[in-house]
Amino acid sequence: ILLLLENLETRLGHEAQEKYSDILEKARRNLNRMNYLIVDLLELTKLESKRENKLTSVDIRELIHNVEDNWSNSARERHIKLTFQTQLIDPIVYIDPDQITRAFENLISNAIKYTPSGGSITIETQQSAEMLIFKVSDTGIGIPAAEISNIFLPFYRVQQHRHDAAEGTGLGLAIAESIIKNHHGTIS
């Protein structure tokens, strides 16, 4: 469909492109949103089918550094202070690095999305003998206590967040939860 839209734009003259630029932009934005939804739905379906993780030995410091690199610019653009704190006993862990990265990034993305300009986000990584603990704390708008039990449900969006400008599919936390469960962990 995106190719058809681009084809239509090239066939329109310059005047028509200007005249219909709002409509074309809305169509492009909605197509992108639909694409994100399809990708997230496919990902969640795969995760919930309990497919095998591709477990490998990973230096968690490197994975966290890559996640930090991926999100530092987004935080900086929104004037949000992003801090990573790492306390590790043994940095080598046995995980599916792509899946764990996706879970971490979904959590950080939500924190950035709902933290106002001038706020801060702290990501802590701690480790016990058996467990890696990843905490995301922010100065964002928060989640009402009555809604916390629902935030990992697919498509669930906190009521107070529905009218804001934050876009998303409502699947990020459900995906993160499935990834963590597939690694025999818990998320809260």
C-alpha positions in Angstrom: 0.0 0.0 0.0 2.9 2.3 0.8 4.2 1.8 -2.7 0.8 2.6 -4.2 0.8 5.8 -2.1 4.3 6.8 -3.3 3.2 5.9 -6.9 0.2 8.2 -6.5 2.4 11.0 -5.2 4.8 10.8 -8.2 1.8 10.9 -10.6 0.3 13.9 -9.0 1.6 17.2 -10.2 3.4 19.6 -7.9 0.2 21.7 -7.3 -1.8 18.6 -6.5 0.9 17.3 -4.1 0.7 20.6 -2.3 -3.1 20.7 -2.3 -3.3 17.2 -0.9 -0.2 17.2 1.3 -2.2 16.9 4.6 -4.1 13.9 3.3 -1.0 12.2 1.9 0.8 12.7 5.2 -2.1 11.3 7.2 -2.2 8.3 4.9 1.6 7.7 5.3 1.4 8.1 9.1 -1.5 5.6 9.3 0.2 3.1 7.0 3.3 3.3 9.2 1.2 2.8 12.3 -0.5 -0.2 10.7 2.9 -1.6 9.8 4.1 -1.3 13.4 0.9 -3.0 14.6 1.3 -5.9 12.2 5.0 -6.4 13.2 4.1 -6.2 16.9 1.2 -8.7 16.5 3.5 -11.1 14.7 6.1 -10.8 17.4 3.7 -11.3 20.2 2.2 -14.4 18.5 5.6 -15.9 18.1 6.5 -15.2 21.7 3.2 -16.6 23.0 3.7 -19.8 21.0 6.6 -20.3 23.4 9.1 -20.8 20.6 12.6 -21.7 21.6 14.8 -18.8 22.6 18.2 -18.6 20.9 20.1 -18.7 24.1 23.7 -17.8 24.0 26.4 -16.5 26.3 26.3 -12.7 26.3 28.3 -10.0 28.1 25.3 -8.1 29.5 27.4 -4.9 29.8 27.8 -4.8 26.0 24.1 -5.4 25.5 23.2 -2.6 27.9 25.7 -0.3 26.3 24.1 -0.9 22.9 20.6 -0.2 24.4 22.0 3.0 25.9 23.4 4.1 22.5 20.1 3.4 20.8 18.0 5.5 23.2 20.4 8.3 24.3 19.5 10.6 21.3 15.7 10.1 21.8 16.0 11.1 25.4 18.3 14.0 24.6 15.9 15.3 21.9 13.1 15.4 24.5 15.4 17.0 27.1 15.2 13.9 29.4 18.2 12.9 31.5 18.8 9.2 30.8 21.1 7.5 33.4 22.3 3.9 33.4 23.6 2.3 36.6 25.1 -1.2 36.4 26.0 -3.4 39.4 27.1 -6.9 38.2 28.6 -9.9 39.9 29.3 -11.7 36.6 28.6 -9.9 33.3 28.3 -13.1 31.3 24.6 -14.3 31.2 22.9 -16.9 29.1 20.0 -15.3 27.2 18.5 -14.6 23.8 20.1 -11.2 23.2 17.7 -10.0 20.5 14.7 -10.8 22.7 16.1 -9.3 25.9 17.2 -6.2 23.9 13.6 -5.9 22.6 12.2 -6.2 26.1 14.6 -3.6 27.5 13.9 -1.2 24.6 10.1 -1.6 25.0 10.4 -0.5 28.7 12.8 2.4 27.9 10.6 3.5 25.0 7.6 3.7 27.3 9.5 5.6 29.9 10.7 8.1 27.3 7.2 8.4 25.8 5.5 9.2 29.1 8.2 11.3 30.8 7.9 15.1 30.2 10.6 17.3 28.9 13.1 18.1 31.7 12.4 14.7 33.4 14.7 11.9 34.1 14.9 8.1 33.6 17.1 5.8 35.5 17.9 2.3 34.3 19.5 0.1 36.9 20.9 -3.3 36.2 21.6 -5.5 39.3 22.5 -9.1 39.6 22.1 -11.7 42.3 23.5 -15.2 42.1 20.6 -16.5 40.0 18.9 -13.4 38.6 19.5 -10.3 36.5 17.3 -7.4 37.7 16.5 -4.6 35.3 14.7 -1.6 36.7 13.3 1.4 34.9 12.4 4.4 37.0 11.2 7.7 35.6 9.6 11.0 36.6 6.8 10.5 34.1 3.1 10.7 34.6 2.8 7.3 36.4 0.1 4.6 36.3 -2.9 4.8 38.6 -2.9 1.9 41.1 -6.3 0.6 39.8 -4.8 0.1 36.3 -1.4 -1.6 37.1 -2.8 -5.1 36.9 -3.8 -4.5 33.3 -0.7 -2.9 31.8 0.6 -6.2 30.4 -2.6 -7.0 28.5 -2.3 -6.7 24.7 -3.7 -3.4 23.4 -4.3 -2.0 26.9 -3.5 1.7 27.3 -3.9 3.4 30.6 -7.0 5.6 30.5 -5.2 8.9 31.3 -2.8 8.2 28.5 -5.4 7.7 25.7 -5.8 11.3 25.0 -2.2 12.3 24.8 0.0 12.5 21.8 2.0 9.3 22.6 1.6 6.8 19.8 2.0 3.1 20.1 0.3 -0.2 19.4 -0.5 -1.1 23.0 1.6 -4.2 22.6 5.0 -3.2 23.9 4.5 -4.2 27.5 2.7 -7.5 26.5 5.7 -8.3 24.3 8.2 -7.5 27.1 6.2 -9.7 29.5 6.3 -12.6 27.0 10.0 -12.3 26.5 10.7 -12.2 30.2 8.4 -15.2 30.9 10.2 -17.1 28.1 13.4 -16.5 30.0 11.8 -17.9 33.2 11.6 -14.4 34.7 8.9 -12.1 36.0 8.1 -8.5 35.2 6.2 -6.0 37.4 
